[in-house]
Amino acid sequence: MARTGFCSVVPRSATGIALPGVGFVPLAGVPPVRLGCLYRADDVPWLVEAFLDHVSATSLEAG
């Protein structure tokens, strides 16, 4: 952040990605958040379906 001034909030799963020069600092004392996804119901691309399947399975595992 000192060099570029960029900061972002990412899901915990992103901390497993190794990116040169990028560090992950967990937030303490912050409750989980709900996320939403918007897409066209009459034209759902396969990638969106795969993503939604993954998110649903992951959220069920997390409780």
C-alpha positions as CSV (number, residue, x, y, z in Angstrom):
1,M,0.0,0.0,0.0
2,A,2.9,2.4,0.7
3,R,4.1,2.2,-2.9
4,T,0.9,2.1,-4.8
5,G,-1.7,3.4,-2.3
6,F,-3.9,0.4,-3.1
7,C,-5.8,-1.5,-0.5
8,S,-8.6,-4.1,-0.9
9,V,-10.8,-6.3,1.1
10,V,-10.7,-9.9,-0.2
11,P,-12.2,-13.2,0.9
12,R,-10.1,-15.5,3.1
13,S,-9.6,-17.9,0.2
14,A,-7.6,-15.2,-1.6
15,T,-4.8,-15.5,1.0
16,G,-3.8,-18.8,-0.6
17,I,-2.8,-17.0,-3.8
18,A,0.9,-16.1,-4.0
19,L,1.4,-12.8,-5.6
20,P,4.8,-11.0,-5.7
21,G,4.8,-7.9,-3.5
22,V,1.3,-8.5,-2.1
23,G,0.6,-9.1,1.5
24,F,-2.5,-10.2,3.3
25,V,-3.4,-8.9,6.7
26,P,-6.5,-10.5,8.3
27,L,-9.1,-8.2,9.8
28,A,-9.8,-8.8,13.5
29,G,-13.2,-8.5,15.1
30,V,-15.1,-8.1,11.9
31,P,-18.3,-10.2,11.4
32,P,-18.8,-12.2,8.2
33,V,-20.6,-10.4,5.4
34,R,-23.2,-11.5,2.9
35,L,-22.4,-11.2,-0.8
36,G,-24.8,-11.1,-3.7
37,C,-24.5,-12.0,-7.3
38,L,-26.6,-10.5,-10.2
39,Y,-27.0,-12.2,-13.5
40,R,-29.5,-12.5,-16.3
41,A,-32.0,-15.3,-15.4
42,D,-32.7,-16.0,-19.1
43,D,-29.0,-16.2,-20.1
44,V,-26.8,-17.7,-17.4
45,P,-23.2,-18.4,-18.7
46,W,-21.6,-21.7,-17.7
47,L,-18.9,-19.8,-15.8
48,V,-21.6,-18.0,-13.7
49,E,-23.3,-21.4,-13.0
50,A,-20.0,-22.9,-12.0
51,F,-19.2,-20.0,-9.7
52,L,-22.6,-20.1,-8.0
53,D,-22.2,-23.9,-7.5
54,H,-18.8,-23.3,-5.9
55,V,-20.0,-20.5,-3.7
56,S,-23.0,-22.5,-2.5
57,A,-20.9,-25.6,-1.7
58,T,-18.3,-23.5,0.1
59,S,-20.9,-21.5,2.2
60,L,-22.6,-24.8,3.2
61,E,-19.2,-26.2,4.4
62,A,-18.6,-23.0,6.4
63,G,-21.9,-23.3,8.1
